[in-house]
Amino acid sequence: MEELAWQRPSLCADSSNCPEVAVTGDTVYIRSSLLPSATAQLTVTEWRDLLAGVRNGEFDV
């Protein structure tokens, strides 16, 4: 895998437990800063659907 430019939310800048995202072309990679070797790979459409679900509270417990 190519070297990815990982980004994290600005609210997590100094934390060690944050989601991180890297985007390349039509692929979005996500991982946890606690386990950076485990990544998930999504299409841009899947990423948009995931964000919409989070915003709409679909994953609230």
KOLMI-313605 format. One line per field, with one value per atom (N, C-alpha, C, O): residue in one letter; residue number from 1; x, y, z. Coordinates in steps of 0.02 Angstrom, whole numbers, always signed. Example, Ala and Ser with C-alpha at 12.3 -4.5 7.8 and 13.67 -1.06 7.14 Angstrom:
2
aa A/A/A/A/S/S/S/S
i 1/1/1/1/2/2/2/2
X +660/+615/+660/+712/+642/+684/+645/+670
Y -284/-225/-165/-166/-112/-53/+2/+57
Z +390/+390/+390/+423/+354/+357/+394/+402
This chain:
61
aa M/M/M/M/E/E/E/E/E/E/E/E/L/L/L/L/A/A/A/A/W/W/W/W/Q/Q/Q/Q/R/R/R/R/P/P/P/P/S/S/S/S/L/L/L/L/C/C/C/C/A/A/A/A/D/D/D/D/S/S/S/S/S/S/S/S/N/N/N/N/C/C/C/C/P/P/P/P/E/E/E/E/V/V/V/V/A/A/A/A/V/V/V/V/T/T/T/T/G/G/G/G/D/D/D/D/T/T/T/T/V/V/V/V/Y/Y/Y/Y/I/I/I/I/R/R/R/R/S/S/S/S/S/S/S/S/L/L/L/L/L/L/L/L/P/P/P/P/S/S/S/S/A/A/A/A/T/T/T/T/A/A/A/A/Q/Q/Q/Q/L/L/L/L/T/T/T/T/V/V/V/V/T/T/T/T/E/E/E/E/W/W/W/W/R/R/R/R/D/D/D/D/L/L/L/L/L/L/L/L/A/A/A/A/G/G/G/G/V/V/V/V/R/R/R/R/N/N/N/N/G/G/G/G/E/E/E/E/F/F/F/F/D/D/D/D/V/V/V/V
i 1/1/1/1/2/2/2/2/3/3/3/3/4/4/4/4/5/5/5/5/6/6/6/6/7/7/7/7/8/8/8/8/9/9/9/9/10/10/10/10/11/11/11/11/12/12/12/12/13/13/13/13/14/14/14/14/15/15/15/15/16/16/16/16/17/17/17/17/18/18/18/18/19/19/19/19/20/20/20/20/21/21/21/21/22/22/22/22/23/23/23/23/24/24/24/24/25/25/25/25/26/26/26/26/27/27/27/27/28/28/28/28/29/29/29/29/30/30/30/30/31/31/31/31/32/32/32/32/33/33/33/33/34/34/34/34/35/35/35/35/36/36/36/36/37/37/37/37/38/38/38/38/39/39/39/39/40/40/40/40/41/41/41/41/42/42/42/42/43/43/43/43/44/44/44/44/45/45/45/45/46/46/46/46/47/47/47/47/48/48/48/48/49/49/49/49/50/50/50/50/51/51/51/51/52/52/52/52/53/53/53/53/54/54/54/54/55/55/55/55/56/56/56/56/57/57/57/57/58/58/58/58/59/59/59/59/60/60/60/60/61/61/61/61
X +43/+0/+45/+96/+25/+63/+60/+16/+106/+106/+44/+34/+4/-58/-50/-12/-85/-85/-145/-200/-134/-188/-206/-162/-271/-296/-342/-374/-345/-391/-430/-408/-488/-527/-487/-447/-497/-460/-473/-429/-530/-546/-504/-500/-475/-434/-359/-320/-340/-270/-221/-167/-237/-191/-211/-183/-258/-282/-249/-225/-248/-219/-272/-255/-335/-389/-436/-488/-417/-454/-464/-424/-518/-525/-477/-466/-451/-407/-431/-454/-425/-450/-396/-361/-390/-345/-384/-418/-380/-417/-367/-322/-376/-335/-381/-412/-386/-429/-499/-536/-520/-588/-593/-642/-541/-541/-531/-490/-569/-563/-542/-575/-488/-462/-479/-471/-500/-513/-479/-471/-458/-426/-433/-454/-415/-411/-339/-295/-326/-257/-229/-169/-273/-251/-226/-185/-250/-229/-218/-258/-166/-156/-143/-148/-125/-113/-177/-175/-233/-298/-337/-360/-343/-379/-439/-440/-489/-546/-543/-520/-564/-562/-633/-669/-652/-719/-716/-666/-768/-774/-798/-821/-794/-818/-893/-916/-931/-1002/-1016/-1059/-979/-988/-970/-1004/-918/-897/-952/-968/-980/-1034/-1095/-1126/-1111/-1167/-1153/-1198/-1092/-1073/-1081/-1110/-1054/-1060/-1133/-1152/-1174/-1245/-1278/-1319/-1261/-1290/-1270/-1312/-1208/-1184/-1222/-1246/-1226/-1261/-1335/-1363/-1366/-1437/-1451/-1508/-1399/-1408/-1422/-1446/-1408/-1422/-1380/-1399/-1326/-1282/-1285/-1247/-1329/-1335/-1364/-1408/-1337/-1360/-1407/-1431
Y -59/+0/+62/+64/+112/+174/+210/+196/+256/+296/+342/+379/+338/+376/+437/+435/+491/+552/+549/+571/+522/+513/+580/+620/+590/+650/+628/+576/+669/+655/+718/+773/+712/+771/+819/+798/+883/+933/+927/+944/+903/+893/+837/+832/+795/+739/+752/+706/+810/+825/+799/+775/+802/+782/+716/+699/+681/+619/+559/+564/+502/+442/+392/+337/+410/+366/+404/+430/+407/+447/+409/+366/+425/+398/+436/+496/+402/+434/+414/+358/+460/+450/+471/+520/+432/+450/+439/+388/+486/+482/+481/+523/+433/+430/+414/+361/+459/+447/+430/+472/+368/+347/+300/+263/+300/+256/+297/+343/+280/+311/+257/+205/+269/+222/+251/+311/+208/+231/+182/+123/+209/+168/+203/+261/+168/+196/+211/+172/+266/+282/+232/+227/+195/+143/+80/+43/+68/+9/+28/+8/+66/+93/+41/+57/-19/-70/-101/-134/-90/-117/-61/-14/-66/-14/-43/-102/-2/-20/+22/+79/-7/+26/+33/-16/+95/+109/+146/+180/+139/+182/+250/+257/+300/+366/+364/+397/+326/+319/+287/+310/+234/+203/+251/+252/+290/+339/+391/+408/+416/+465/+435/+469/+372/+339/+330/+339/+312/+305/+371/+374/+425/+490/+512/+539/+499/+517/+478/+505/+414/+373/+398/+399/+418/+445/+510/+520/+554/+618/+609/+648/+556/+544/+502/+486/+484/+447/+373/+340/+345/+275/+227/+169/+251/+207/+223/+195/+269/+287/+227/+192/+217/+161/+184/+144
Z +0/+0/+0/+34/-38/-40/+27/+68/+37/+98/+97/+50/+149/+152/+197/+246/+181/+221/+268/+251/+327/+376/+409/+425/+418/+451/+507/+503/+559/+614/+630/+612/+662/+679/+722/+764/+713/+751/+826/+866/+846/+917/+948/+1009/+907/+931/+925/+935/+910/+895/+947/+928/+1011/+1063/+1097/+1149/+1069/+1099/+1065/+1009/+1100/+1071/+1048/+1026/+1053/+1033/+986/+1007/+922/+874/+808/+790/+773/+706/+660/+669/+610/+561/+491/+481/+445/+376/+327/+337/+273/+218/+153/+145/+107/+44/-13/-17/-59/-119/-178/-180/-224/-283/-264/-237/-278/-264/-204/-196/-161/-102/-39/-36/+13/+78/+127/+132/+163/+213/+282/+294/+328/+396/+444/+430/+501/+553/+620/+624/+672/+739/+755/+737/+788/+806/+857/+865/+891/+938/+903/+931/+843/+805/+732/+689/+718/+651/+597/+538/+615/+564/+536/+485/+570/+547/+513/+545/+448/+410/+374/+356/+365/+324/+261/+262/+207/+142/+115/+109/+99/+75/+8/-7/-32/-90/-67/-10/-109/-90/-75/-28/-113/-101/-34/+3/-17/+48/+104/+156/+95/+145/+156/+213/+102/+107/+143/+183/+127/+160/+235/+276/+252/+323/+360/+413/+331/+363/+370/+422/+319/+323/+379/+416/+386/+439/+509/+554/+516/+580/+596/+652/+546/+557/+573/+611/+544/+554/+617/+631/+654/+716/+707/+753/+648/+635/+678/+685/+706/+746/+820/+860/+840/+910/+949/+925/+1007/+1048/+1101/+1141
